[in-house]
Amino acid sequence: MVKLYVCKICGEPYIGGEAPDDCPFCGAPKNYLRPVEEFNELWKQELNEQEKKDMQETLDLEINATAYYQKVSDNHEKYSKQNRLFKQLTRVEKEHAEIAAKFLNIEMPEIKGEDPKGSVEKDLERTKELEKGSIEKYQQFLKNADNSEVKNLYVALIHAEQGHHDIASKELE
């Protein structure tokens, strides 16, 4: 039977017989995909000053990653493996940025960031660096957070970014 699910993290809907292993939009683990009747807006929270500071840094990291991955994707032939990989990374990182903007209750800023590094290998190495850096930051932000919904966000982001790091590592093998 087909059901309508909604991701607790990003709020995006998914239609399927059962929830996928990870949200196809933000990469959150399956347990965050809930029947639509159970959805509430995760980001409608009062943040303390530390959470606001951490969320702004989250937004900045995700904006840079979105811009970087988009530029890398655009540098590859359409529908090539590299184009598709970086196109999907772009989508997920943009979703992360949009979630952070919602938590901050601000409009999504302009997407701008660093340029590609000049080769597939260098871009994959930079991907690993970006993702590892995000994971480390989000682990700290998770410890800093008092709000349980902010903690849920960082748990999901760590999961998604670890997946990105792992796929970049595998591509380099």
N, C-alpha and C positions, 0 to 999 in steps of 0.2 A: 504494500500500500504506500502510495506517495504521500509525503507530509511536507509541511512548510516549517523550516527551521530558521532561527535567527541567531546570529553570533552575538553572544553577550558582550564581547569585546568591541567589535566594530559596528554592530547593528545591521549588517548586511544579511539579506534573506538567502536561503538555499532551499531548493526543492529537490527531494529525493526519497527513496525508500528508507534510507537511514542516513544519519549524519556521516559525512566523510571523516577520515582520520584527522585532518586539519582543516580549518576554515580556508576555503579557496581564495578569500579576499585578504585576510590579515595574517593567516598562518597560525591562529590560536588552536590549541589542542581540541580534540573532539568534545571533551566534556564541557566546553564553552558554547557549543552549538545546542540550543535548546528549542523545544517546540515554541512556536510563535506566542502561545498563550502565556509562557513564562518569561517573556522578554520585558526588561525594563532598561532604561537608558543608563548605562554604567557611568557615563561621564557627567551626569547631573549631580555633582558632589561639591561640597565646600572643601577647598584645599587649604592647608595651612601654608605658611610662608615657605618652608622647606620643600613641600610638595609642589608649590608653584614654581619655585626655582628649578627643581629637578624636571618638571614637566616642560618648562621652557627649553632646557637643555635637550630633552628628548625630542622636542619639535625641531630644534636646530640640527641634531644628528640625523633625523629622518628626512629633513628637507635636503641636506647635503647628499645623503645616500640616494634619494629619489633622483636628483639632478644628475649625479654621477652615473647611475645605472641607465638613465635615459640616454645620456650622451654615448655611453658605451654601446647600448643597443642600436642607436642610430648609425654607429660606425661599422656595423656589420650588415651583410647582405640580408635583405628581408627574408624571413622564414628559415634562415640558417639556425643551427643549434645555438650559437652564441647570441644571435639576435633574440631568439625566443627565451633563452635563459635570462638575459638581462632585461628583457621586456617584462617578464613576470616579476623579477626582483623589483623593478620600477613600480609596478602596480601595488605590490605588497607594502613597500616602503612608503609610498604615497598614502596608502590607507593608514599606516601607522602615524604619519604626520597629521592626517585629518583627525584621527582620534585624539592626539595630543592637543590640537587646536580646539576641539570640542571641550576637552577637560579645562582648558584655559579660557573658554568662552570667548574666543577671538576668531576673526576671519582667517582663512588659510592664507599664509603669506606667499609671496612669489617663490617659485621653485628655482633656486640657483645654488650652484655648488661647484665642486672641483671638476677638472677635465680628465678625460681618459689618459691612461699611462702609455699608450702607444703599441701594445701588443696584447694578445689574448692572455698570455701568461702573466704579464704585469698587471693587467686588469683583474685577473682572478686572485692574484696575490693581494692587490689592494682591497678586493672584496673581502678576503679573509681578515685583513687588518681592520676594516670598517666594522665588520660583524663582531669580531673579537672585542674590539673597543666598546661597541654598543652593549654586548653581553656584560662586560665588566662594569660599565656604568649602571646598567639596569639592575644588576645584582646589588650595587650600592644603594640605588634609589629604592629598591624593594626594602632594604633594611631601614632606610630613612622614613618610609611611609608609615603613617598612623592609620590612614583610611583603608579599610578592607578592600574597597573597589579599586583604589589605586594600586594596592598590592596585587589584586587579580590581574590588572593591566600589565604590570611588570613581569609577573609569572608567564603570561601569554607571550609578551614580547621576547623574553629570554628564550622561550621555546622556538619561536619563529626565527629569531636571529641565529640560534644554534643550527637550525636546519639550513639556513643560507650559508653559514660557515662550512657546514659539512658538505654541501653540494659543490662549493667552490674548491674545497680540498680534494674531493673526488675527481673533479674535472682536471685538476693539476697532476693527478697520478699518471 
